[in-house]
Amino acid sequence: MTAMTTEEEQAVPAARARHARPTAWRAVAGRLSWGLADQAASSLTNFAVGIYVARSLGLTAFGVFSLAWVTYGVVLSVSRGIATDPLVVRFSGVPEPSWREASARATGTALGTGLALGALSLGVGLAAGGRLGFAFAGLGLVLPGLLLQDAWRFTFFAAGDGRKAFVNDLAWGIALVPALVLAARVGSVTAFVLAWGGSAGAAAAYGCLQSRIRPRVTGLRTWLREHRDLGYRYLVENVGVSGAAQLRAYGLGAIVGVGAVGVVRGAELLLGPFLAVVMGLSLVTVAEAARVLRQAPGRLGTFCLWLSLGQAVAALLWGAALLFVPDGLGELVLGDVWPAASELIVPAALGVAGVGLGIGAASGLRALAAARRSLRCQLFASACYVGGGLGGAALGGTVGSAWGVAAATVCGSAVWWWQMRSALREYHPPPISKVRTP
């Protein structure tokens, strides 16, 4: 056998590196594809629920349903901040035993959060009474299933198995069909809340079978203690996002009327395919950004930049397409909500594009575990969102609120990228021997 020359010895690892690079990118593309497929399934589910409720209940009742929906978003943010966001940051791409142990405690934390806040919502709703009160009571009954179903999606993406997250969302959509038919026969807001959340509970139970993991509610305290350095900051950050949306919704209802909340929700439904992707893309992007940081830290900024540009351009293209939708088709989809909602297409599309511009930087800061910086960004962005939304409502009603939010999202994204740039300058990759092993 002939011995290899020095040049040949050096060429072998170089060739392997060139071969590994496209293979790694194919793996990333595969995981992102499953993430987009999962978001498509989630978007279609949310879109179907919103459209069906809007057409079945009318503008005012749809506004009541939207208030319950926004409140669910706040509770979901609490669950993600303390349970699944730390999971994605610290347990993406780790050995399976570590992932399974962490997933059991993270999903248990999500379930425990749903039980506690669900009981609170049930009590407050029953005490308040009326159509809005009973809607919140129904929300309290279904919160545990809703939060657990969402937690399974995060655990699957942390494991790099987005296919299971897609199948779980698909199962939710299938279970939702007969549930909505039954709710339509009852004809109340509470019935639709129970149908939407009950079908999510069925998908949450299926997630246990998919993963062969039983959520460990008893591990809640341990999980919170071990990840409090990230969890509490992410909690405040996430609640800042959803809390701002809730404040805007309640404020808009007080300034303009409950029907205005339904109009805004109708416009969001028109942008649903991209709004849902922006809101839930952290399922994929944070995990992928964490992998990029571990494997090639110098590419993190480029990865996040392309992610932001892609989101913003897609939102603008979709908004432009909506401008050409005939009124007849719009009324077929949204019913009485369409005339008012169609006036918000341009500012709503610009608002989603503004959020998209910052989503890459937000994912990068999460991957860098720069919780302090991301918290500052989110608090600033949330303050802008509430100020722009309510200030615009006071000056120009529902349309003015939409334009105020659009301006606020662009300002918020600029701050996200400013902090991301500073965090990249400060980051120093740890020596291989000192890399954290979960």
Secondary structure, DSSP 8 states (H G I E B T S, - for coil): -----HHHHHHHHHHHHHHHHHHHHHHHHHHHHHHHHHHHHHHHHHHHHHHHHHHHH-HHHHHHHHHHHHHHHHHHHHHIIIIIHHHHHHSTT--HHHHHHHHHHHHHHHHHHHHHHHHHHHHHHHHH-HHHHHHHHHHHHHHHHHHHHHHHHHHHHHTT-HHHHHHHHHHHHHHHHHHHHHHHHHTSHHHHHHHHHHHHHHHHHHHHHHHT----GGGHHHHHHHTHHHHHHHHHHHHHHHHHHHHHHHHHHHHT-HHHHHHHHHHHHHTHHHHHHHHHTHHHHHHHHHHHHHH-GGGHHHHHHHHHHHHHHHHHHHHHHHTT--HHHHHHHHGGGHHHHHTTHHHHHHHHHHHHHHHHHHHHHHHTT-HHHHHHHHHHHHHHHHHHHHHHHHHHHHHHHHHHHHHHHHHHHHHHHHHHHHHHHH-----GGG----
